[in-house]
Amino acid sequence: MSQTLLAVQQTGTVPEISRPAPAKLIAGDPVFTSWNVEDTGNLFAGIWQSTPGTWRVTYDEWEYFTVTAGRSVLTPDGGEPVVLTTGSSYIIRPGFTGTWEVVETTVKDYVIRL
């Protein structure tokens, strides 16, 4: 495939495995798997998956994502919960704080700009 056209897929990309920091973990034992397809220093794109659990989130970066599988609930501090299901697309702007709860293993395509 051309260097100017890149498929966003898990195949052929080495996944990174991580978990939320212990201080941010609220419930469960979520495991994050990320297939970072693009990394230009301040722009990242790929696929992220998480198993069930709940943790605190704080965004210093800008992110666009589309959920491709599963069910999660993203709750901004002081705001109403937002249910994320297959086909949900959102932008999270820097300064967002709240909780992310994965109810059913969730997969999303993402683009992050630092």
C-alpha positions as CSV (number, residue, x, y, z in Angstrom):
1,M,0.0,0.0,0.0
2,S,1.1,3.6,-0.7
3,Q,2.9,5.5,2.1
4,T,0.3,8.3,1.5
5,L,-2.6,5.9,2.1
6,L,-2.6,3.9,5.3
7,A,-5.2,1.3,6.4
8,V,-6.4,1.7,10.0
9,Q,-6.5,-1.9,11.1
10,Q,-5.2,-4.2,13.8
11,T,-3.4,-6.6,11.4
12,G,0.3,-5.8,11.0
13,T,0.4,-3.4,13.9
14,V,2.0,-4.4,17.2
15,P,-0.5,-3.6,20.0
16,E,0.4,-1.7,23.1
17,I,-1.1,-3.1,26.3
18,S,-1.8,-0.9,29.3
19,R,-4.1,-0.2,32.3
20,P,-5.3,2.9,34.0
21,A,-3.0,4.3,36.6
22,P,-4.0,2.8,40.0
23,A,-4.9,6.3,41.4
24,K,-7.5,6.7,38.6
25,L,-9.0,3.3,38.8
26,I,-12.6,3.2,40.2
27,A,-13.8,-0.3,39.5
28,G,-12.8,-3.5,37.7
29,D,-9.5,-4.3,36.0
30,P,-9.8,-2.8,32.6
31,V,-7.1,-3.7,30.1
32,F,-6.4,-1.3,27.2
33,T,-5.1,-2.5,23.9
34,S,-4.0,0.2,21.4
35,W,-3.0,-0.3,17.8
36,N,-1.3,3.0,17.0
37,V,-1.3,3.1,13.2
38,E,-0.1,6.8,12.8
39,D,2.3,8.6,15.1
40,T,3.7,11.9,13.8
41,G,4.8,13.3,17.1
42,N,1.7,15.5,17.8
43,L,-0.9,13.4,15.8
44,F,-1.9,9.8,16.6
45,A,-4.5,7.6,15.0
46,G,-5.4,4.0,15.4
47,I,-7.7,1.6,17.2
48,W,-8.2,1.3,21.0
49,Q,-10.0,-1.4,22.9
50,S,-10.8,-1.7,26.6
51,T,-12.3,-4.5,28.7
52,P,-14.9,-3.6,31.4
53,G,-14.1,-1.3,34.2
54,T,-14.3,2.4,35.4
55,W,-11.6,5.0,35.7
56,R,-11.1,8.8,35.9
57,V,-10.1,10.6,32.8
58,T,-8.5,14.0,32.2
59,Y,-7.9,15.1,28.6
60,D,-5.1,17.5,27.8
61,E,-5.3,16.5,24.2
62,W,-8.0,16.8,21.5
63,E,-9.6,13.5,20.3
64,Y,-12.1,12.5,17.7
65,F,-13.4,8.9,17.9
66,T,-16.0,6.5,16.6
67,V,-17.1,3.5,18.6
68,T,-17.0,0.4,16.4
69,A,-18.1,-2.2,19.0
70,G,-19.2,-2.4,22.6
71,R,-20.9,-0.1,25.1
72,S,-19.4,2.5,27.4
73,V,-20.6,5.4,29.5
74,L,-18.6,8.7,29.5
75,T,-19.6,11.0,32.3
76,P,-18.3,14.6,32.5
77,D,-17.7,16.0,36.0
78,G,-20.9,17.7,36.9
79,G,-22.7,16.6,33.8
80,E,-25.0,13.9,32.5
81,P,-23.7,10.4,31.4
82,V,-23.3,9.9,27.7
83,V,-23.9,6.3,26.5
84,L,-21.4,5.3,23.7
85,T,-22.5,2.4,21.4
86,T,-21.5,1.2,18.0
87,G,-21.6,4.1,15.6
88,S,-21.3,6.9,18.3
89,S,-18.8,9.6,17.2
90,Y,-17.6,12.4,19.5
91,I,-14.9,15.0,19.9
92,I,-13.3,15.4,23.3
93,R,-11.7,18.7,23.8
94,P,-8.7,19.5,26.1
95,G,-9.9,20.2,29.7
96,F,-12.5,17.4,29.8
97,T,-12.6,15.6,33.1
98,G,-14.9,12.8,34.3
99,T,-15.2,9.0,34.3
100,W,-15.1,6.4,31.5
101,E,-17.0,3.2,32.3
102,V,-16.7,0.3,29.9
103,V,-19.9,-1.8,30.3
104,E,-19.1,-4.2,27.4
105,T,-15.6,-4.4,25.8
106,T,-15.4,-1.3,23.7
107,V,-13.4,-0.7,20.5
108,K,-13.0,2.7,18.9
109,D,-11.1,4.3,16.0
110,Y,-9.4,7.5,17.1
111,V,-7.5,10.5,16.0
112,I,-5.6,12.4,18.8
113,R,-3.9,15.8,18.4
114,L,-1.6,17.0,21.1
